[in-house]
């Protein structure tokens, strides 16, 4: 199967240059961004899962968001 930058999990530098070159410069704005910015993701957890999260966070003395962050980090690390 041929890789395409539109579906490849890791696009490479230059993959979208041809597409970007077709955009009229009048419609392009450059923003430097804020290096201290954070992303907030809102989750909806209900029922037994919500009770479980409350139990785990109380037992650890952490906020539920910290328990979920730990879960994400553990899921992202290589097994072993």
N, CA, C and O atoms as CSV, one atom per row, in Angstrom:
chain,resi,resn,atom,element,x,y,z
A,1,UNK,N,N,0.852,-1.183,0.000
A,1,UNK,CA,C,0.000,0.000,0.000
A,1,UNK,C,C,0.897,1.246,0.000
A,1,UNK,O,O,1.837,1.329,0.791
A,2,UNK,N,N,0.621,2.184,-0.855
A,2,UNK,CA,C,1.398,3.405,-0.969
A,2,UNK,C,C,1.049,4.350,0.177
A,2,UNK,O,O,-0.119,4.545,0.512
A,3,UNK,N,N,2.098,4.936,0.772
A,3,UNK,CA,C,1.869,5.910,1.837
A,3,UNK,C,C,1.471,7.241,1.229
A,3,UNK,O,O,1.968,7.630,0.172
A,4,UNK,N,N,0.583,7.923,1.899
A,4,UNK,CA,C,0.174,9.257,1.492
A,4,UNK,C,C,0.204,10.145,2.731
A,4,UNK,O,O,-0.198,9.695,3.804
A,5,UNK,N,N,0.665,11.385,2.623
A,5,UNK,CA,C,0.730,12.242,3.801
A,5,UNK,C,C,-0.633,12.498,4.433
A,5,UNK,O,O,-0.717,12.866,5.605
A,6,UNK,N,N,-1.696,12.305,3.666
A,6,UNK,CA,C,-3.027,12.546,4.218
A,6,UNK,C,C,-3.451,11.440,5.177
A,6,UNK,O,O,-4.307,11.662,6.034
A,7,UNK,N,N,-2.866,10.257,5.046
A,7,UNK,CA,C,-3.255,9.156,5.936
A,7,UNK,C,C,-2.089,8.603,6.740
A,7,UNK,O,O,-2.310,7.866,7.700
A,8,UNK,N,N,-0.852,8.937,6.377
A,8,UNK,CA,C,0.308,8.448,7.114
A,8,UNK,C,C,0.296,9.032,8.520
A,8,UNK,O,O,-0.005,10.212,8.703
A,9,UNK,N,N,0.623,8.205,9.518
A,9,UNK,CA,C,0.615,8.667,10.905
A,9,UNK,C,C,1.708,9.687,11.186
A,9,UNK,O,O,1.588,10.478,12.122
A,10,UNK,N,N,2.776,9.680,10.387
A,10,UNK,CA,C,3.886,10.599,10.608
A,10,UNK,C,C,4.217,11.320,9.301
A,10,UNK,O,O,5.107,10.895,8.564
A,11,UNK,N,N,3.499,12.414,9.012
A,11,UNK,CA,C,3.813,13.160,7.796
A,11,UNK,C,C,5.237,13.712,7.869
A,11,UNK,O,O,5.734,14.013,8.954
A,12,UNK,N,N,5.872,13.840,6.744
A,12,UNK,CA,C,7.251,14.309,6.669
A,12,UNK,C,C,7.293,15.765,6.223
A,12,UNK,O,O,6.368,16.239,5.562
A,13,UNK,N,N,8.379,16.492,6.585
A,13,UNK,CA,C,8.504,17.876,6.117
A,13,UNK,C,C,8.395,17.928,4.594
A,13,UNK,O,O,9.010,17.132,3.883
A,14,UNK,N,N,7.613,18.865,4.120
A,14,UNK,CA,C,7.449,19.029,2.681
A,14,UNK,C,C,6.278,18.270,2.092
A,14,UNK,O,O,5.913,18.503,0.939
A,15,UNK,N,N,5.678,17.368,2.857
A,15,UNK,CA,C,4.577,16.564,2.331
A,15,UNK,C,C,3.421,17.405,1.796
A,15,UNK,O,O,2.757,17.008,0.839
A,16,UNK,N,N,3.179,18.552,2.403
A,16,UNK,CA,C,2.016,19.348,2.017
A,16,UNK,C,C,2.401,20.634,1.284
A,16,UNK,O,O,1.551,21.495,1.059
A,17,UNK,N,N,3.667,20.768,0.915
A,17,UNK,CA,C,4.120,21.989,0.255
A,17,UNK,C,C,3.337,22.296,-1.010
A,17,UNK,O,O,2.949,23.443,-1.232
A,18,UNK,N,N,3.100,21.290,-1.844
A,18,UNK,CA,C,2.373,21.519,-3.100
A,18,UNK,C,C,0.948,21.988,-2.824
A,18,UNK,O,O,0.430,22.865,-3.515
A,19,UNK,N,N,0.317,21.397,-1.807
A,19,UNK,CA,C,-1.050,21.811,-1.457
A,19,UNK,C,C,-1.060,23.230,-0.900
A,19,UNK,O,O,-1.934,24.029,-1.235
A,20,UNK,N,N,-0.089,23.538,-0.052
A,20,UNK,CA,C,-0.034,24.876,0.545
A,20,UNK,C,C,0.259,25.944,-0.501
A,20,UNK,O,O,-0.207,27.076,-0.378
A,21,UNK,N,N,1.020,25.597,-1.517
A,21,UNK,CA,C,1.351,26.556,-2.581
A,21,UNK,C,C,0.122,26.980,-3.374
A,21,UNK,O,O,0.146,28.025,-4.025
A,22,UNK,N,N,-0.942,26.202,-3.335
A,22,UNK,CA,C,-2.154,26.541,-4.089
A,22,UNK,C,C,-3.067,27.510,-3.337
A,22,UNK,O,O,-4.051,27.993,-3.896
A,23,UNK,N,N,-2.744,27.797,-2.068
A,23,UNK,CA,C,-3.592,28.680,-1.257
A,23,UNK,C,C,-3.262,30.140,-1.582
A,23,UNK,O,O,-2.096,30.532,-1.618
A,24,UNK,N,N,-4.297,30.925,-1.815
A,24,UNK,CA,C,-4.129,32.348,-2.090
A,24,UNK,C,C,-3.547,33.015,-0.835
A,24,UNK,O,O,-4.134,32.885,0.239
A,25,UNK,N,N,-2.423,33.717,-0.934
A,25,UNK,CA,C,-1.787,34.347,0.237
A,25,UNK,C,C,-2.696,35.309,0.994
A,25,UNK,O,O,-2.459,35.581,2.171
A,26,UNK,N,N,-3.730,35.827,0.340
A,26,UNK,CA,C,-4.664,36.719,1.045
A,26,UNK,C,C,-5.396,36.004,2.164
A,26,UNK,O,O,-5.895,36.639,3.093
A,27,UNK,N,N,-5.461,34.671,2.076
A,27,UNK,CA,C,-6.209,33.897,3.062
A,27,UNK,C,C,-5.304,33.219,4.084
A,27,UNK,O,O,-5.745,32.338,4.821
A,28,UNK,N,N,-4.048,33.626,4.127
A,28,UNK,CA,C,-3.088,33.011,5.046
A,28,UNK,C,C,-2.695,34.018,6.118
A,28,UNK,O,O,-2.336,35.155,5.811
A,29,UNK,N,N,-2.763,33.596,7.370
A,29,UNK,CA,C,-2.306,34.402,8.497
A,29,UNK,C,C,-1.239,33.614,9.235
A,29,UNK,O,O,-1.350,32.397,9.385
A,30,UNK,N,N,-0.221,34.298,9.688
A,30,UNK,CA,C,0.838,33.653,10.445
A,30,UNK,C,C,0.704,34.049,11.910
A,30,UNK,O,O,0.576,35.229,12.237
A,31,UNK,N,N,0.736,33.052,12.787
A,31,UNK,CA,C,0.667,33.291,14.224
A,31,UNK,C,C,1.826,32.552,14.881
A,31,UNK,O,O,2.055,31.371,14.618
A,32,UNK,N,N,2.539,33.249,15.721
A,32,UNK,CA,C,3.700,32.638,16.361
A,32,UNK,C,C,3.297,31.682,17.481
A,32,UNK,O,O,4.082,30.811,17.856
A,33,UNK,N,N,2.116,31.828,18.005
A,33,UNK,CA,C,1.661,30.920,19.053
A,33,UNK,C,C,2.191,31.311,20.417
A,33,UNK,O,O,2.934,32.281,20.561
A,34,UNK,N,N,1.804,30.554,21.393
A,34,UNK,CA,C,2.185,30.797,22.782
A,34,UNK,C,C,2.806,29.518,23.329
A,34,UNK,O,O,2.098,28.533,23.535
A,35,UNK,N,N,4.113,29.515,23.568
A,35,UNK,CA,C,4.770,28.294,24.032
A,35,UNK,C,C,4.281,27.817,25.389
A,35,UNK,O,O,4.513,26.666,25.759
A,36,UNK,N,N,3.606,28.687,26.140
A,36,UNK,CA,C,3.085,28.263,27.444
A,36,UNK,C,C,1.632,27.793,27.363
A,36,UNK,O,O,1.022,27.464,28.380
A,37,UNK,N,N,1.083,27.764,26.147
A,37,UNK,CA,C,-0.319,27.359,25.972
A,37,UNK,C,C,-0.514,25.892,26.351
A,37,UNK,O,O,0.410,25.083,26.269
A,38,UNK,N,N,-1.713,25.578,26.760
A,38,UNK,CA,C,-2.068,24.214,27.139
A,38,UNK,C,C,-3.305,23.777,26.363
A,38,UNK,O,O,-4.084,24.608,25.897
A,39,UNK,N,N,-3.472,22.480,26.233
A,39,UNK,CA,C,-4.653,21.927,25.584
A,39,UNK,C,C,-5.556,21.363,26.666
A,39,UNK,O,O,-5.092,20.679,27.578
A,40,UNK,N,N,-6.834,21.646,26.563
A,40,UNK,CA,C,-7.797,21.115,27.523
A,40,UNK,C,C,-8.740,20.189,26.766
A,40,UNK,O,O,-9.331,20.571,25.756
A,41,UNK,N,N,-8.867,18.983,27.264
A,41,UNK,CA,C,-9.764,18.003,26.667
A,41,UNK,C,C,-10.862,17.706,27.668
A,41,UNK,O,O,-10.580,17.407,28.829
A,42,UNK,N,N,-12.095,17.783,27.240
A,42,UNK,CA,C,-13.229,17.537,28.116
A,42,UNK,C,C,-13.718,16.112,27.892
A,42,UNK,O,O,-14.044,15.724,26.770
A,43,UNK,N,N,-13.765,15.338,28.971
A,43,UNK,CA,C,-14.225,13.955,28.910
A,43,UNK,C,C,-15.569,13.831,29.599
A,43,UNK,O,O,-15.906,14.618,30.484
A,44,UNK,N,N,-16.312,12.859,29.193
A,44,UNK,CA,C,-17.559,12.532,29.872
A,44,UNK,C,C,-17.450,11.094,30.362
A,44,UNK,O,O,-17.405,10.158,29.563
A,45,UNK,N,N,-17.408,10.926,31.676
A,45,UNK,CA,C,-17.321,9.600,32.280
A,45,UNK,C,C,-18.536,9.442,33.171
A,45,UNK,O,O,-18.826,10.301,34.004
A,46,UNK,N,N,-19.243,8.341,32.991
A,46,UNK,CA,C,-20.493,8.144,33.719
A,46,UNK,C,C,-20.520,6.801,34.425
A,46,UNK,O,O,-19.696,5.922,34.172
A,47,UNK,N,N,-21.480,6.671,35.306
A,47,UNK,CA,C,-21.765,5.386,35.937
A,47,UNK,C,C,-20.605,4.827,36.731
A,47,UNK,O,O,-19.920,5.551,37.453
A,48,UNK,N,N,-20.392,3.521,36.589
A,48,UNK,CA,C,-19.365,2.826,37.354
A,48,UNK,C,C,-17.971,3.351,37.031
A,48,UNK,O,O,-17.104,3.370,37.905
A,49,UNK,N,N,-17.738,3.781,35.779
A,49,UNK,CA,C,-16.433,4.342,35.435
A,49,UNK,C,C,-16.165,5.626,36.222
A,49,UNK,O,O,-15.044,5.842,36.683
A,50,UNK,N,N,-17.169,6.473,36.381
A,50,UNK,CA,C,-17.006,7.705,37.157
A,50,UNK,C,C,-16.741,7.371,38.622
A,50,UNK,O,O,-15.889,7.995,39.255
A,51,UNK,N,N,-17.467,6.385,39.168
A,51,UNK,CA,C,-17.244,5.971,40.556
A,51,UNK,C,C,-15.834,5.419,40.728
A,51,UNK,O,O,-15.158,5.712,41.715
A,52,UNK,N,N,-15.399,4.626,39.766
A,52,UNK,CA,C,-14.061,4.038,39.810
A,52,UNK,C,C,-12.994,5.136,39.789
A,52,UNK,O,O,-12.027,5.073,40.548
A,53,UNK,N,N,-13.164,6.137,38.929
A,53,UNK,CA,C,-12.205,7.237,38.844
A,53,UNK,C,C,-12.156,8.005,40.167
A,53,UNK,O,O,-11.077,8.371,40.634
A,54,UNK,N,N,-13.303,8.245,40.759
A,54,UNK,CA,C,-13.337,8.932,42.053
A,54,UNK,C,C,-12.615,8.122,43.122
A,54,UNK,O,O,-11.850,8.675,43.913
A,55,UNK,N,N,-12.855,6.817,43.146
A,55,UNK,CA,C,-12.217,5.939,44.124
A,55,UNK,C,C,-10.699,5.941,43.964
A,55,UNK,O,O,-9.962,6.073,44.941
A,56,UNK,N,N,-10.239,5.793,42.719
A,56,UNK,CA,C,-8.803,5.744,42.453
A,56,UNK,C,C,-8.141,7.066,42.825
A,56,UNK,O,O,-7.097,7.078,43.476
A,57,UNK,N,N,-8.743,8.173,42.416
A,57,UNK,CA,C,-8.135,9.476,42.701
A,57,UNK,C,C,-8.118,9.763,44.200
A,57,UNK,O,O,-7.151,10.333,44.706
A,58,UNK,N,N,-9.167,9.380,44.912
A,58,UNK,CA,C,-9.188,9.586,46.368
A,58,UNK,C,C,-8.114,8.739,47.045
A,58,UNK,O,O,-7.430,9.207,47.956
A,59,UNK,N,N,-7.969,7.496,46.601
A,59,UNK,CA,C,-6.965,6.602,47.190
A,59,UNK,C,C,-5.552,7.129,46.949
A,59,UNK,O,O,-4.674,6.950,47.794
A,60,UNK,N,N,-5.325,7.769,45.819
A,60,UNK,CA,C,-3.996,8.298,45.504
A,60,UNK,C,C,-3.778,9.698,46.067
A,60,UNK,O,O,-2.650,10.191,46.104
A,61,UNK,N,N,-4.863,10.336,46.504
A,61,UNK,CA,C,-4.755,11.719,46.957
A,61,UNK,C,C,-4.493,12.678,45.811
A,61,UNK,O,O,-3.850,13.712,45.992
A,62,UNK,N,N,-4.997,12.331,44.618
A,62,UNK,CA,C,-4.803,13.140,43.422
A,62,UNK,C,C,-6.141,13.608,42.866
A,62,UNK,O,O,-7.202,13.117,43.253
A,63,UNK,N,N,-6.067,14.562,41.954
A,63,UNK,CA,C,-7.270,14.974,41.233
A,63,UNK,C,C,-7.554,13.935,40.151
A,63,UNK,O,O,-6.631,13.282,39.665
A,64,UNK,N,N,-8.822,13.776,39.770
A,64,UNK,CA,C,-9.152,12.840,38.689
A,64,UNK,C,C,-8.355,13.119,37.408
A,64,UNK,O,O,-7.975,12.182,36.706
A,65,UNK,N,N,-8.100,14.383,37.099
A,65,UNK,CA,C,-7.333,14.723,35.896
A,65,UNK,C,C,-5.924,14.152,35.970
A,65,UNK,O,O,-5.373,13.742,34.948
A,66,UNK,N,N,-5.327,14.117,37.164
A,66,UNK,CA,C,-3.981,13.555,37.319
A,66,UNK,C,C,-3.979,12.047,37.092
A,66,UNK,O,O,-3.038,11.503,36.514
A,67,UNK,N,N,-5.034,11.374,37.548
A,67,UNK,CA,C,-5.143,9.924,37.343
A,67,UNK,C,C,-5.248,9.626,35.849
A,67,UNK,O,O,-4.609,8.696,35.355
A,68,UNK,N,N,-6.049,10.407,35.131
A,68,UNK,CA,C,-6.209,10.194,33.690
A,68,UNK,C,C,-4.905,10.505,32.957
A,68,UNK,O,O,-4.538,9.794,32.022
A,69,UNK,N,N,-4.194,11.571,33.376
A,69,UNK,CA,C,-2.903,11.895,32.764
A,69,UNK,C,C,-1.915,10.751,32.964
A,69,UNK,O,O,-1.175,10.406,32.042
A,70,UNK,N,N,-1.896,10.155,34.163
A,70,UNK,CA,C,-1.026,8.999,34.419
A,70,UNK,C,C,-1.398,7.834,33.513
A,70,UNK,O,O,-0.523,7.151,32.981
A,71,UNK,N,N,-2.685,7.609,33.338
A,71,UNK,CA,C,-3.159,6.531,32.475
A,71,UNK,C,C,-2.698,6.748,31.033
A,71,UNK,O,O,-2.250,5.805,30.380
A,72,UNK,N,N,-2.804,7.969,30.537
A,72,UNK,CA,C,-2.368,8.274,29.175
A,72,UNK,C,C,-0.869,8.078,29.010
A,72,UNK,O,O,-0.421,7.520,28.008
A,73,UNK,N,N,-0.082,8.539,29.997
A,73,UNK,CA,C,1.368,8.357,29.917
A,73,UNK,C,C,1.717,6.883,29.928
A,73,UNK,O,O,2.585,6.452,29.169
A,74,UNK,N,N,1.058,6.096,30.774
A,74,UNK,CA,C,1.339,4.652,30.838
A,74,UNK,C,C,0.962,3.970,29.527
A,74,UNK,O,O,1.670,3.074,29.068
A,75,UNK,N,N,-0.140,4.385,28.927
A,75,UNK,CA,C,-0.580,3.771,27.668
A,75,UNK,C,C,0.352,4.123,26.517
A,75,UNK,O,O,0.451,3.371,25.547
A,76,UNK,N,N,1.033,5.254,26.614
A,76,UNK,CA,C,1.903,5.730,25.546
A,76,UNK,C,C,3.326,5.195,25.667
A,76,UNK,O,O,4.095,5.269,24.709
A,77,UNK,N,N,3.686,4.657,26.829
A,77,UNK,CA,C,5.057,4.155,26.998
A,77,UNK,C,C,5.177,2.729,26.473
A,77,UNK,O,O,4.214,1.964,26.507
A,78,UNK,N,N,6.356,2.380,25.992
A,78,UNK,CA,C,6.534,1.029,25.454
A,78,UNK,C,C,6.380,-0.029,26.551
A,78,UNK,O,O,6.769,0.188,27.699
A,79,UNK,N,N,5.819,-1.149,26.185
A,79,UNK,CA,C,5.625,-2.239,27.141
A,79,UNK,C,C,6.976,-2.841,27.499
A,79,UNK,O,O,7.893,-2.897,26.680
A,80,UNK,N,N,7.072,-3.284,28.738
A,80,UNK,CA,C,8.299,-3.951,29.107
A,80,UNK,C,C,8.786,-3.436,30.353
A,80,UNK,O,O,9.827,-3.880,30.839
